[in-house]
Amino acid sequence: MRFSFVYLMANRPNGVLYVGVTSDLVRRVWQHRTGALPGFTSRYGLKTLVWFEAHNDIMAAIAREKAIKHWTRAAKVRLIQDANPDWRDLWPDISG
């Protein structure tokens, strides 16, 4: 089964946040970490994966991403802190 992922990147604890969706979390986070693609995350140095969740269906993942994008900043921070209170970089957990 192929999963899709919704994820949050940050530049530091309680810093700038970015929410995204992808079908290849390792590749996409690597792109953010290396600045391989120009844009918001490279401009603000968002290299830390602080939260993610897997979905069985890409459409469900896209809907979840869109919902989270409309949340308040405080709600996004709570989502991160509930799963990752130390804002630990989750890259080692997914990169093997």
MMTF fields as JSON, N, C-alpha, C and O atoms, coordinates in Angstrom:
{
  "mmtfVersion": "1.0.0",
  "mmtfProducer": "UNKNOWN",
  "numBonds": 383,
  "numAtoms": 384,
  "numGroups": 96,
  "numChains": 1,
  "numModels": 1,
  "chainsPerModel": [1],
  "groupsPerChain": [96],
  "chainIdList": ["A"],
  "bondAtomList": [4, 2, 8, 6, 12, 10, 16, 14, 20, 18, 24, 22, 28, 26, 32, 30, 36, 34, 40, 38, 44, 42, 48, 46, 52, 50, 56, 54, 60, 58, 64, 62, 68, 66, 72, 70, 76, 74, 80, 78, 84, 82, 88, 86, 92, 90, 96, 94, 100, 98, 104, 102, 108, 106, 112, 110, 116, 114, 120, 118, 124, 122, 128, 126, 132, 130, 136, 134, 140, 138, 144, 142, 148, 146, 152, 150, 156, 154, 160, 158, 164, 162, 168, 166, 172, 170, 176, 174, 180, 178, 184, 182, 188, 186, 192, 190, 196, 194, 200, 198, 204, 202, 208, 206, 212, 210, 216, 214, 220, 218, 224, 222, 228, 226, 232, 230, 236, 234, 240, 238, 244, 242, 248, 246, 252, 250, 256, 254, 260, 258, 264, 262, 268, 266, 272, 270, 276, 274, 280, 278, 284, 282, 288, 286, 292, 290, 296, 294, 300, 298, 304, 302, 308, 306, 312, 310, 316, 314, 320, 318, 324, 322, 328, 326, 332, 330, 336, 334, 340, 338, 344, 342, 348, 346, 352, 350, 356, 354, 360, 358, 364, 362, 368, 366, 372, 370, 376, 374, 380, 378],
  "bondOrderList": [1, 1, 1, 1, 1, 1, 1, 1, 1, 1, 1, 1, 1, 1, 1, 1, 1, 1, 1, 1, 1, 1, 1, 1, 1, 1, 1, 1, 1, 1, 1, 1, 1, 1, 1, 1, 1, 1, 1, 1, 1, 1, 1, 1, 1, 1, 1, 1, 1, 1, 1, 1, 1, 1, 1, 1, 1, 1, 1, 1, 1, 1, 1, 1, 1, 1, 1, 1, 1, 1, 1, 1, 1, 1, 1, 1, 1, 1, 1, 1, 1, 1, 1, 1, 1, 1, 1, 1, 1, 1, 1, 1, 1, 1, 1],
  "groupList": [{"groupName": "MET", "atomNameList": ["N", "CA", "C", "O"], "elementList": ["N", "C", "C", "O"], "formalChargeList": [0, 0, 0, 0], "bondAtomList": [1, 0, 2, 1, 3, 2], "bondOrderList": [1, 1, 2], "singleLetterCode": "M", "chemCompType": "L-PEPTIDE LINKING"}, {"groupName": "ARG", "atomNameList": ["N", "CA", "C", "O"], "elementList": ["N", "C", "C", "O"], "formalChargeList": [0, 0, 0, 0], "bondAtomList": [1, 0, 2, 1, 3, 2], "bondOrderList": [1, 1, 2], "singleLetterCode": "R", "chemCompType": "L-PEPTIDE LINKING"}, {"groupName": "PHE", "atomNameList": ["N", "CA", "C", "O"], "elementList": ["N", "C", "C", "O"], "formalChargeList": [0, 0, 0, 0], "bondAtomList": [1, 0, 2, 1, 3, 2], "bondOrderList": [1, 1, 2], "singleLetterCode": "F", "chemCompType": "L-PEPTIDE LINKING"}, {"groupName": "SER", "atomNameList": ["N", "CA", "C", "O"], "elementList": ["N", "C", "C", "O"], "formalChargeList": [0, 0, 0, 0], "bondAtomList": [1, 0, 2, 1, 3, 2], "bondOrderList": [1, 1, 2], "singleLetterCode": "S", "chemCompType": "L-PEPTIDE LINKING"}, {"groupName": "VAL", "atomNameList": ["N", "CA", "C", "O"], "elementList": ["N", "C", "C", "O"], "formalChargeList": [0, 0, 0, 0], "bondAtomList": [1, 0, 2, 1, 3, 2], "bondOrderList": [1, 1, 2], "singleLetterCode": "V", "chemCompType": "L-PEPTIDE LINKING"}, {"groupName": "TYR", "atomNameList": ["N", "CA", "C", "O"], "elementList": ["N", "C", "C", "O"], "formalChargeList": [0, 0, 0, 0], "bondAtomList": [1, 0, 2, 1, 3, 2], "bondOrderList": [1, 1, 2], "singleLetterCode": "Y", "chemCompType": "L-PEPTIDE LINKING"}, {"groupName": "LEU", "atomNameList": ["N", "CA", "C", "O"], "elementList": ["N", "C", "C", "O"], "formalChargeList": [0, 0, 0, 0], "bondAtomList": [1, 0, 2, 1, 3, 2], "bondOrderList": [1, 1, 2], "singleLetterCode": "L", "chemCompType": "L-PEPTIDE LINKING"}, {"groupName": "ALA", "atomNameList": ["N", "CA", "C", "O"], "elementList": ["N", "C", "C", "O"], "formalChargeList": [0, 0, 0, 0], "bondAtomList": [1, 0, 2, 1, 3, 2], "bondOrderList": [1, 1, 2], "singleLetterCode": "A", "chemCompType": "L-PEPTIDE LINKING"}, {"groupName": "ASN", "atomNameList": ["N", "CA", "C", "O"], "elementList": ["N", "C", "C", "O"], "formalChargeList": [0, 0, 0, 0], "bondAtomList": [1, 0, 2, 1, 3, 2], "bondOrderList": [1, 1, 2], "singleLetterCode": "N", "chemCompType": "L-PEPTIDE LINKING"}, {"groupName": "PRO", "atomNameList": ["N", "CA", "C", "O"], "elementList": ["N", "C", "C", "O"], "formalChargeList": [0, 0, 0, 0], "bondAtomList": [1, 0, 2, 1, 3, 2], "bondOrderList": [1, 1, 2], "singleLetterCode": "P", "chemCompType": "L-PEPTIDE LINKING"}, {"groupName": "GLY", "atomNameList": ["N", "CA", "C", "O"], "elementList": ["N", "C", "C", "O"], "formalChargeList": [0, 0, 0, 0], "bondAtomList": [1, 0, 2, 1, 3, 2], "bondOrderList": [1, 1, 2], "singleLetterCode": "G", "chemCompType": "PEPTIDE LINKING"}, {"groupName": "THR", "atomNameList": ["N", "CA", "C", "O"], "elementList": ["N", "C", "C", "O"], "formalChargeList": [0, 0, 0, 0], "bondAtomList": [1, 0, 2, 1, 3, 2], "bondOrderList": [1, 1, 2], "singleLetterCode": "T", "chemCompType": "L-PEPTIDE LINKING"}, {"groupName": "ASP", "atomNameList": ["N", "CA", "C", "O"], "elementList": ["N", "C", "C", "O"], "formalChargeList": [0, 0, 0, 0], "bondAtomList": [1, 0, 2, 1, 3, 2], "bondOrderList": [1, 1, 2], "singleLetterCode": "D", "chemCompType": "L-PEPTIDE LINKING"}, {"groupName": "TRP", "atomNameList": ["N", "CA", "C", "O"], "elementList": ["N", "C", "C", "O"], "formalChargeList": [0, 0, 0, 0], "bondAtomList": [1, 0, 2, 1, 3, 2], "bondOrderList": [1, 1, 2], "singleLetterCode": "W", "chemCompType": "L-PEPTIDE LINKING"}, {"groupName": "GLN", "atomNameList": ["N", "CA", "C", "O"], "elementList": ["N", "C", "C", "O"], "formalChargeList": [0, 0, 0, 0], "bondAtomList": [1, 0, 2, 1, 3, 2], "bondOrderList": [1, 1, 2], "singleLetterCode": "Q", "chemCompType": "L-PEPTIDE LINKING"}, {"groupName": "HIS", "atomNameList": ["N", "CA", "C", "O"], "elementList": ["N", "C", "C", "O"], "formalChargeList": [0, 0, 0, 0], "bondAtomList": [1, 0, 2, 1, 3, 2], "bondOrderList": [1, 1, 2], "singleLetterCode": "H", "chemCompType": "L-PEPTIDE LINKING"}, {"groupName": "LYS", "atomNameList": ["N", "CA", "C", "O"], "elementList": ["N", "C", "C", "O"], "formalChargeList": [0, 0, 0, 0], "bondAtomList": [1, 0, 2, 1, 3, 2], "bondOrderList": [1, 1, 2], "singleLetterCode": "K", "chemCompType": "L-PEPTIDE LINKING"}, {"groupName": "GLU", "atomNameList": ["N", "CA", "C", "O"], "elementList": ["N", "C", "C", "O"], "formalChargeList": [0, 0, 0, 0], "bondAtomList": [1, 0, 2, 1, 3, 2], "bondOrderList": [1, 1, 2], "singleLetterCode": "E", "chemCompType": "L-PEPTIDE LINKING"}, {"groupName": "ILE", "atomNameList": ["N", "CA", "C", "O"], "elementList": ["N", "C", "C", "O"], "formalChargeList": [0, 0, 0, 0], "bondAtomList": [1, 0, 2, 1, 3, 2], "bondOrderList": [1, 1, 2], "singleLetterCode": "I", "chemCompType": "L-PEPTIDE LINKING"}],
  "groupTypeList": [0, 1, 2, 3, 2, 4, 5, 6, 0, 7, 8, 1, 9, 8, 10, 4, 6, 5, 4, 10, 4, 11, 3, 12, 6, 4, 1, 1, 4, 13, 14, 15, 1, 11, 10, 7, 6, 9, 10, 2, 11, 3, 1, 5, 10, 6, 16, 11, 6, 4, 13, 2, 17, 7, 15, 8, 12, 18, 0, 7, 7, 18, 7, 1, 17, 16, 7, 18, 16, 15, 13, 11, 1, 7, 7, 16, 4, 1, 6, 18, 14, 12, 7, 8, 9, 12, 13, 1, 12, 6, 13, 9, 12, 18, 3, 10],
  "groupIdList": [1, 2, 3, 4, 5, 6, 7, 8, 9, 10, 11, 12, 13, 14, 15, 16, 17, 18, 19, 20, 21, 22, 23, 24, 25, 26, 27, 28, 29, 30, 31, 32, 33, 34, 35, 36, 37, 38, 39, 40, 41, 42, 43, 44, 45, 46, 47, 48, 49, 50, 51, 52, 53, 54, 55, 56, 57, 58, 59, 60, 61, 62, 63, 64, 65, 66, 67, 68, 69, 70, 71, 72, 73, 74, 75, 76, 77, 78, 79, 80, 81, 82, 83, 84, 85, 86, 87, 88, 89, 90, 91, 92, 93, 94, 95, 96],
  "secStructList": [7, 7, 7, 3, 3, 3, 3, 3, 3, 3, 1, 1, 6, 6, 1, 7, 3, 3, 3, 3, 3, 3, 1, 7, 2, 2, 2, 2, 2, 2, 2, 2, 2, 2, 6, 7, 1, 7, 1, 2, 2, 2, 2, 6, 6, 7, 7, 3, 3, 3, 3, 3, 3, 3, 3, 1, 1, 2, 2, 2, 2, 2, 2, 2, 2, 2, 2, 2, 2, 6, 1, 7, 2, 2, 2, 2, 2, 2, 2, 2, 2, 2, 2, 7, 6, 6, 7, 7, 7, 7, 2, 2, 2, 2, 2, 7],
  "xCoordList": [0.846, 0.0, 0.882, 1.879, 0.515, 1.256, 0.53, -0.677, 1.277, 0.718, 0.968, 1.878, 0.153, 0.373, 0.537, 0.04, 1.227, 1.568, 1.224, 1.392, 0.745, 0.612, 1.714, 1.936, 2.406, 3.556, 3.697, 3.177, 4.413, 4.737, 6.24, 6.902, 6.772, 8.18, 8.276, 7.36, 9.395, 9.634, 11.1, 11.946, 11.383, 12.781, 13.379, 14.599, 12.517, 12.943, 11.684, 10.582, 11.813, 10.612, 9.824, 10.388, 8.535, 7.628, 7.992, 7.63, 8.706, 9.094, 8.101, 6.915, 8.61, 7.793, 7.379, 8.173, 6.128, 5.605, 5.182, 4.769, 5.297, 4.833, 4.12, 4.65, 2.941, 2.213, 2.207, 1.967, 2.473, 2.504, 1.924, 1.6, 1.8, 1.31, 2.198, 2.656, 2.442, 3.306, 3.021, 2.481, 3.389, 3.304, 4.674, 4.787, 5.706, 7.057, 7.675, 8.355, 7.428, 7.84, 9.355, 9.846, 10.096, 11.559, 12.113, 12.919, 11.683, 12.165, 11.788, 12.613, 10.545, 10.074, 10.786, 11.175, 10.96, 11.655, 13.122, 13.689, 13.74, 15.117, 15.191, 16.135, 14.207, 14.187, 14.115, 14.811, 13.284, 13.2, 14.536, 15.028, 15.112, 16.34, 17.522, 18.379, 17.572, 18.715, 18.452, 19.356, 17.239, 16.903, 16.878, 17.105, 16.601, 16.628, 15.608, 15.822, 14.518, 13.489, 13.308, 13.17, 13.307, 13.094, 11.658, 10.745, 11.477, 10.134, 10.124, 11.146, 8.942, 8.707, 9.656, 10.267, 9.784, 10.597, 12.074, 12.761, 12.574, 13.992, 14.209, 15.243, 13.252, 13.369, 13.431, 14.159, 12.662, 12.608, 13.398, 13.311, 14.157, 15.016, 14.259, 14.673, 13.158, 12.338, 12.918, 12.609, 13.753, 14.469, 14.155, 14.671, 13.32, 13.034, 11.637, 10.644, 11.564, 10.282, 9.815, 10.454, 8.703, 8.262, 6.982, 6.63, 6.272, 5.039, 4.685, 4.923, 4.111, 3.555, 2.53, 2.549, 1.638, 0.701, 0.491, 0.527, 0.273, 0.086, -1.403, -2.229, -1.717, -3.081, -3.048, -2.103, -4.082, -4.183, -4.577, -4.38, -5.127, -5.694, -5.176, -5.238, -4.668, -4.118, -5.185, -4.888, -6.421, -7.473, -7.748, -8.024, -7.674, -7.842, -6.69, -6.894, -5.484, -4.314, -4.422, -4.115, -4.854, -5.017, -6.077, -5.895, -7.184, -8.252, -7.741, -8.048, -6.965, -6.412, -5.443, -5.472, -4.579, -3.64, -4.396, -4.052, -5.415, -6.199, -6.856, -6.898, -7.369, -7.991, -6.968, -7.225, -5.811, -4.775, -4.29, -4.009, -4.188, -3.759, -4.698, -4.279, -5.949, -6.918, -6.989, -7.682, -6.3, -6.281, -5.509, -4.715, -5.765, -4.965, -3.557, -3.323, -2.641, -1.277, -1.269, -0.563, -2.051, -2.095, -2.542, -2.016, -3.487, -3.955, -2.861, -2.708, -2.108, -1.003, 0.087, 0.639, 0.388, 1.397, 0.932, 1.738, -0.35, -0.883, -0.742, -0.389, -1.016, -0.884, 0.549, 0.764, 1.511, 2.918, 3.249, 3.824, 2.887, 3.262, 2.613, 3.192, 1.422, 0.779, 1.568, 1.658, 2.137, 2.864, 4.377, 5.069, 4.886, 6.329, 6.632, 7.035, 6.438, 6.541, 7.9, 7.989, 8.955, 10.292, 10.653, 11.766, 9.729, 9.963, 11.211, 12.003, 11.357, 12.489, 12.399, 11.304, 13.534, 13.565, 13.281, 14.022, 12.211, 11.791, 12.476, 12.206, 13.355, 14.064, 14.753, 14.613, 15.496, 16.147, 15.147, 15.488, 13.935, 12.926, 12.451, 12.062, 12.478, 11.956, 13.05, 12.797, 14.252, 15.314, 16.114, 16.942, 15.869, 16.556, 17.895, 18.61],
  "yCoordList": [-1.188, 0.0, 1.24, 1.309, 2.187, 3.448, 4.496, 4.694, 5.149, 6.179, 7.56, 7.762, 8.493, 9.922, 10.55, 10.023, 11.665, 12.271, 13.753, 14.469, 14.191, 15.611, 15.874, 15.06, 16.999, 17.234, 18.717, 19.576, 18.99, 20.362, 20.504, 19.685, 21.558, 21.915, 23.203, 24.025, 23.365, 24.576, 24.967, 24.156, 26.226, 26.666, 26.632, 26.665, 26.565, 26.464, 26.244, 26.451, 25.826, 25.687, 26.996, 28.068, 26.895, 28.04, 29.071, 30.242, 28.64, 29.538, 29.515, 29.239, 29.808, 29.812, 28.371, 27.443, 28.192, 26.862, 26.76, 27.74, 25.551, 25.25, 23.908, 22.943, 23.835, 22.571, 22.143, 22.953, 20.864, 20.345, 18.945, 18.332, 18.451, 17.106, 16.484, 17.173, 15.183, 14.495, 12.997, 12.46, 12.343, 10.879, 10.255, 9.034, 11.081, 10.594, 11.514, 12.487, 11.19, 12.07, 12.227, 13.338, 11.15, 11.233, 12.168, 13.049, 11.979, 12.826, 14.289, 15.184, 14.525, 15.915, 16.626, 17.785, 15.948, 16.577, 16.816, 17.843, 15.879, 16.083, 17.347, 18.126, 17.552, 18.756, 20.011, 20.988, 19.996, 21.145, 21.358, 22.483, 20.28, 20.375, 20.89, 21.599, 20.543, 20.933, 22.203, 22.713, 22.722, 23.907, 23.621, 24.517, 22.364, 21.937, 22.677, 22.851, 23.108, 23.824, 25.21, 25.347, 26.23, 27.58, 27.744, 27.091, 28.616, 28.886, 29.259, 29.633, 29.15, 29.571, 28.884, 29.548, 27.557, 26.848, 27.185, 27.291, 27.355, 27.722, 29.17, 29.499, 30.032, 31.453, 31.634, 32.494, 30.818, 30.975, 29.911, 29.836, 29.098, 28.118, 27.034, 26.605, 26.589, 25.553, 24.186, 23.614, 23.667, 22.418, 21.331, 20.218, 21.633, 20.69, 20.105, 20.83, 18.791, 18.084, 17.9, 17.186, 18.541, 18.498, 17.692, 17.376, 17.351, 16.581, 16.002, 16.628, 14.793, 14.234, 13.172, 12.61, 12.909, 11.803, 11.158, 11.826, 9.855, 9.084, 8.914, 8.82, 8.877, 8.648, 7.574, 7.502, 6.742, 5.7, 6.253, 5.595, 7.443, 8.012, 9.438, 10.254, 9.737, 11.072, 12.15, 13.25, 11.847, 12.858, 13.193, 14.346, 12.201, 12.445, 13.293, 14.187, 13.009, 13.785, 15.234, 16.153, 15.439, 16.802, 17.552, 18.726, 16.888, 17.531, 17.907, 18.988, 17.023, 17.305, 18.481, 19.355, 18.513, 19.622, 20.94, 21.924, 20.957, 22.186, 22.625, 23.817, 21.67, 22.007, 22.621, 23.657, 21.978, 22.476, 23.858, 24.696, 24.11, 25.43, 26.536, 27.683, 26.2, 27.201, 27.309, 28.184, 26.454, 26.52, 27.762, 28.334, 28.148, 29.213, 28.694, 27.487, 29.614, 29.224, 28.439, 27.438, 28.888, 28.215, 26.757, 25.884, 26.486, 25.116, 24.263, 23.091, 24.842, 24.111, 23.803, 22.703, 24.762, 24.564, 23.465, 22.631, 23.45, 22.388, 21.021, 20.044, 20.949, 19.689, 19.167, 17.981, 20.04, 19.656, 19.249, 18.185, 20.091, 19.836, 18.587, 17.935, 18.245, 17.021, 15.782, 14.816, 15.804, 14.643, 14.748, 13.732, 15.972, 16.206, 17.419, 18.47, 17.271, 18.436, 19.128, 20.31, 18.413, 19.013, 19.585, 20.075, 19.525, 19.988, 19.32, 19.946, 18.04, 17.257, 17.113, 16.978, 17.139, 16.927, 15.449, 14.579, 15.168, 13.803, 13.204, 12.055, 13.957, 13.467, 12.123, 11.215, 11.96, 10.655, 9.502, 8.365, 9.777, 8.726, 8.213, 7.051, 9.066, 8.662, 8.342, 7.652, 8.827, 8.696, 7.417, 7.097, 6.69, 5.399, 5.571, 4.589],
  "zCoordList": [0.0, 0.0, 0.0, 0.719, -0.79, -0.871, -0.034, -0.169, 0.818, 1.68, 1.101, 0.297, 1.522, 1.296, 2.671, 3.667, 2.719, 4.001, 4.03, 3.042, 5.174, 5.498, 6.513, 7.41, 6.383, 7.247, 7.561, 6.851, 8.641, 9.042, 9.177, 9.815, 8.565, 8.67, 9.491, 9.486, 10.192, 10.983, 10.858, 10.481, 11.181, 11.186, 12.593, 12.757, 13.601, 15.005, 15.828, 15.319, 17.095, 17.93, 17.966, 18.185, 17.753, 17.734, 16.667, 16.783, 15.634, 14.556, 13.407, 13.589, 12.236, 11.021, 10.711, 10.867, 10.271, 9.962, 8.503, 7.883, 7.975, 6.619, 6.658, 7.21, 6.088, 5.979, 4.523, 3.628, 4.294, 2.936, 2.863, 3.88, 1.633, 1.37, 0.302, -0.61, 0.415, -0.542, -0.529, 0.438, -1.606, -1.64, -1.354, -1.254, -1.223, -0.923, 0.13, -0.197, 1.385, 2.482, 2.556, 2.754, 2.404, 2.5, 1.427, 1.725, 0.183, -0.914, -0.683, -0.864, -0.284, -0.132, 1.016, 0.876, 2.142, 3.271, 2.91, 3.284, 2.187, 1.73, 0.865, 0.991, -0.006, -0.846, 0.018, -0.256, 1.057, 1.962, 2.681, 2.766, 3.193, 3.988, 3.172, 3.701, 1.908, 1.075, 0.284, -0.377, 0.338, -0.438, -1.926, -2.74, -2.287, -3.693, -4.548, -5.747, -3.959, -4.7, -4.102, -2.886, -4.937, -4.406, -3.933, -4.436, -2.972, -2.489, -1.023, -0.448, -0.428, 0.946, 1.928, 2.765, 1.829, 2.821, 2.704, 3.72, 1.497, 1.367, 1.784, 2.366, 1.494, 1.861, 3.377, 3.872, 4.118, 5.58, 6.335, 7.561, 5.633, 6.297, 7.033, 8.11, 6.465, 7.106, 6.769, 5.724, 7.654, 7.407, 8.421, 8.313, 9.398, 10.47, 10.314, 10.365, 10.124, 10.085, 11.524, 12.296, 11.891, 13.287, 13.493, 14.63, 12.393, 12.518, 11.157, 10.124, 11.165, 9.935, 10.293, 11.387, 9.35, 9.496, 8.137, 7.103, 8.154, 6.928, 6.633, 7.541, 5.347, 4.877, 3.797, 3.012, 3.76, 2.741, 1.384, 0.363, 1.365, 0.155, -0.043, 0.876, -1.234, -1.503, -1.347, -0.881, -1.733, -1.613, -0.142, 0.191, 0.724, 2.165, 2.693, 3.514, 2.221, 2.651, 2.19, 2.95, 0.961, 0.439, 1.224, 1.547, 1.534, 2.316, 3.701, 4.203, 4.321, 5.658, 5.591, 6.458, 4.565, 4.404, 4.277, 4.933, 3.442, 3.25, 4.548, 4.854, 5.311, 6.595, 7.55, 8.163, 7.671, 8.586, 8.17, 9.027, 6.863, 6.39, 6.866, 7.019, 7.098, 7.555, 9.077, 9.597, 9.787, 11.242, 11.695, 10.948, 12.915, 13.515, 13.785, 13.847, 13.941, 14.29, 15.596, 15.718, 16.571, 17.875, 17.73, 18.421, 16.857, 16.64, 15.998, 16.34, 15.076, 14.454, 15.484, 15.499, 16.331, 17.376, 18.333, 18.745, 18.692, 19.568, 18.907, 19.568, 17.614, 16.885, 16.995, 17.247, 16.809, 16.919, 18.355, 18.586, 19.31, 20.697, 21.272, 22.14, 20.803, 21.281, 20.859, 21.617, 19.659, 19.148, 19.351, 19.411, 19.457, 19.466, 20.361, 19.864, 21.67, 22.573, 22.572, 22.905, 22.205, 22.179, 20.81, 20.616, 19.872, 18.508, 17.924, 17.219, 18.237, 17.749, 16.233, 15.687, 15.558, 14.116, 13.848, 14.306, 13.106, 12.828, 11.605, 11.254, 10.951, 9.78, 10.035, 9.216, 11.142, 11.372, 11.463, 11.137, 11.895, 12.018, 10.666, 10.547, 9.647, 8.342, 7.336, 6.349, 7.568, 6.556, 6.695, 5.842, 7.767, 7.937, 8.437, 8.637]
}
